[in-house]
């Protein structure tokens, strides 16, 4: 088996997550988070469309972690994001974190907005 060291672009990978927290780039965030090559910050949840829309033109796909279970995101939020040219994929937060890390390691232009598990 061949092992390769994974190198990430400007963005930081999700180091870990658990009940009520995310660890990103070694820092613990005890709330919903938004992370991309632009940095990591708290996220106001599904009602906080502005911070997600600010990523238009900077990323191609936004992963939305819906917490411990997969859930639909509000239709008006999905429409606003898609109208801004953002691809949107909703999944439970653990799956969103893993998918984000894989695509980040491939150098993709992505972001993650996730609710805690």
TITIMAR-695248 format. One line per 5 residues: their letters; for each residue x, y, z of N, C-alpha, C. Coordinates in steps of 0.2 Angstrom, whole numbers, plus 5000, padded with zeros to 4 digits. Atoms other than C-alpha are relative to their C-alpha. Layout:
N
A = X,Y,Z,X,Y,Z,X,Y,Z  ...
***
This chain:
117
XXXXX = 5004,4994,5000,5000,5000,5000,5004,5006,5000  4997,4994,5000,5006,5017,4996,4997,5006,5004  5003,4994,4996,5003,5032,5008,5003,5006,4997  4998,4993,5002,5004,5050,5002,4998,5005,5006  5002,4994,4995,5004,5065,5014,4995,5004,4996
XXXXX = 5005,4996,5003,4989,5075,5011,5002,5008,5002  4999,4993,4998,4992,5094,5009,4994,5004,4998  5006,4997,5002,4978,5106,5009,5002,5007,4998  4998,4993,5003,4977,5123,5000,5000,5005,5006  5001,4995,4995,4973,5139,5010,4996,4998,5005
XXXXX = 5005,5001,4995,4959,5132,5019,5002,4994,5005  4998,5005,4995,4960,5121,5035,4995,4994,5000  5005,5005,5000,4953,5104,5036,4997,4999,5007  5003,5001,4994,4941,5098,5049,5004,4995,5004  4996,5005,4996,4952,5089,5063,4996,4996,5004
XXXXX = 5005,5004,4996,4937,5083,5073,4994,5003,5001  5007,4997,4998,4919,5085,5078,4997,4995,5005  5004,5004,4995,4908,5079,5092,4994,5004,5003  5006,4997,4998,4893,5084,5102,5001,5007,5002  5000,4993,4999,4892,5103,5101,5007,5003,4998
XXXXX = 4994,4997,5002,4909,5106,5094,5003,4998,4993  4996,5002,5006,4921,5106,5078,5007,5002,5002  4993,4998,4999,4940,5107,5079,5002,5000,4992  4998,4998,5007,4946,5116,5063,5007,5003,5001  4993,4997,4999,4965,5119,5061,5003,5000,5007
XXXXX = 4997,5001,4993,4968,5114,5079,4996,5005,5005  5004,4996,4995,4955,5127,5086,4993,4997,5001  5007,5002,4999,4939,5122,5094,4995,5005,5000  5005,4995,5001,4923,5130,5089,4994,4997,5003  5005,5004,4997,4908,5126,5100,4993,5003,4998
XXXXX = 5006,4998,5003,4894,5132,5089,5000,4998,4992  5000,5001,5007,4889,5131,5071,5006,5004,4996  4994,4997,5003,4904,5135,5059,4999,5001,4993  4999,4999,5007,4907,5142,5042,5008,5000,4998  4993,5000,5001,4924,5137,5035,5001,5000,4992
XXXXX = 4998,5000,5007,4933,5140,5018,5007,5003,5000  4993,4997,5001,4949,5147,5011,5000,5007,5003  5000,4993,4997,4943,5164,5017,5001,5000,5008  4999,5001,4993,4944,5157,5035,4994,4997,5003  5005,5003,4996,4933,5150,5049,4997,5005,5005
XXXXX = 5003,4996,4995,4920,5159,5059,4993,4996,5002  5006,5002,4998,4904,5156,5068,4995,5001,4995  5006,5000,5005,4888,5153,5057,4994,5001,5004  5006,4999,4997,4871,5159,5062,4995,4995,4998  5005,5005,5002,4863,5143,5055,4996,5002,4994
XXXXX = 5003,4999,5006,4850,5142,5042,4997,5007,4998  5002,4993,5001,4844,5160,5045,5005,5004,4997  4994,4996,5001,4861,5166,5041,5002,4999,4992  4998,5001,5007,4861,5167,5022,5005,5005,4997  4996,4995,5003,4871,5183,5020,5008,4997,5000
XXXXX = 4993,5003,4999,4888,5174,5026,5001,4995,4994  4999,5005,5006,4885,5160,5013,5000,5003,4994  5000,4996,5006,4880,5172,4999,5007,5004,4999  4994,4997,5001,4896,5181,5002,5006,4996,4997  4995,5004,5003,4906,5166,4996,4999,4999,4992
XXXXX = 5001,5001,5007,4898,5167,4978,5006,5003,4996  4994,4998,5005,4912,5168,4965,5007,4997,5003  4994,5003,4997,4925,5161,4978,5000,4993,5000  5000,5008,4999,4919,5143,4979,4995,4998,4994  5004,5003,5005,4910,5131,4967,4994,4996,5004
XXXXX = 5005,5004,4997,4901,5120,4980,5000,5002,5008  5000,4999,4993,4895,5123,4998,4996,4994,5003  5003,5006,4997,4892,5108,5009,4997,5003,5007  5003,4998,4994,4879,5111,5023,4999,4994,5004  5001,5005,4995,4880,5100,5038,4994,5002,5004
XXXXX = 5007,4998,4997,4862,5099,5045,5000,4997,5007  5000,5002,4993,4867,5092,5062,5001,4992,5000  4999,5007,4999,4866,5074,5068,4997,4996,4994  5004,5003,5005,4853,5069,5055,5000,5004,4993  5001,4997,5006,4851,5073,5037,4993,5003,5000
XXXXX = 5006,4996,5000,4838,5086,5034,5000,5005,4993  5000,4996,5005,4832,5097,5020,5001,5007,5002  4999,4993,4998,4838,5115,5020,4994,5004,4998  5006,4996,5002,4824,5129,5019,5001,5001,4992  5001,4999,5007,4818,5130,5001,5003,5007,4998
XXXXX = 4998,4993,5001,4821,5149,5001,5008,5001,5000  4993,5000,4999,4839,5147,5007,5003,4997,4994  4997,5004,5006,4843,5134,4993,4999,5004,4994  5001,4996,5006,4835,5145,4980,5005,5006,4999  4996,4995,5000,4845,5160,4985,5007,4998,4999
XXXXX = 4994,5003,5001,4861,5150,4985,5001,4998,4993  5000,5003,5007,4858,5142,4968,5000,5006,4996  5000,4994,5004,4853,5159,4961,5006,5004,5000  4993,4996,4999,4870,5166,4967,5005,4996,4996  4995,5004,5003,4879,5152,4957,5003,4995,5004
XXXXX = 4997,5005,4995,4883,5141,4972,4997,4993,4999  5003,5007,4999,4881,5122,4971,4999,4999,5007  5002,5002,4993,4873,5116,4987,4999,4993,5001  5001,5007,4998,4874,5099,4995,4999,5000,5007  5002,5000,4993,4865,5096,5011,5001,4992,5002
XXXXX = 4999,5006,4997,4870,5081,5022,5001,5000,5008  4999,4999,4993,4872,5077,5040,5007,5002,5001  4993,4996,4999,4887,5086,5048,5006,4995,5000  4994,5004,5001,4898,5071,5050,5002,4998,4993  4999,5002,5007,4896,5066,5032,5003,5007,4996
XXXXX = 4998,4993,5003,4898,5085,5027,5008,5001,5002  4993,4999,4998,4915,5086,5037,5004,4995,4996  4996,5005,5003,4922,5070,5029,5000,5002,4992  5000,4999,5007,4917,5075,5011,5004,5007,4999  4996,4994,5000,4924,5093,5014,5007,4998,5000
XXXXX = 4992,5001,5000,4941,5086,5019,5002,4996,4994  4997,5004,5006,4942,5074,5004,5000,5005,4994  4999,4995,5006,4938,5088,4991,5005,5005,5002  4994,4995,4998,4949,5100,5001,5006,4998,4998  4994,5003,5001,4963,5088,4999,5002,5000,4992
XXXXX = 4999,5000,5007,4960,5088,4980,5001,5007,4997  5000,4993,5002,4961,5107,4979,4994,5003,4998  5006,4998,5002,4943,5110,4976,4998,5007,5003  5002,4994,4998,4935,5127,4978,4993,4999,5004  5006,5002,4997,4923,5123,4992,5000,5003,5007
XXXXX = 5001,4998,4993,4916,5128,5009,4995,4996,5004  5004,5004,4995,4907,5120,5024,4997,5005,5005  5004,4997,4995,4893,5127,5034,4997,4995,5004  5002,5006,4996,4889,5115,5048,4997,5002,5007  5003,4999,4993,4877,5114,5063,5003,4994,5004
XX = 4997,5005,4996,4884,5104,5078,4996,4994,5000  5003,5006,4999,4880,5086,5081,4998,4999,5007
***
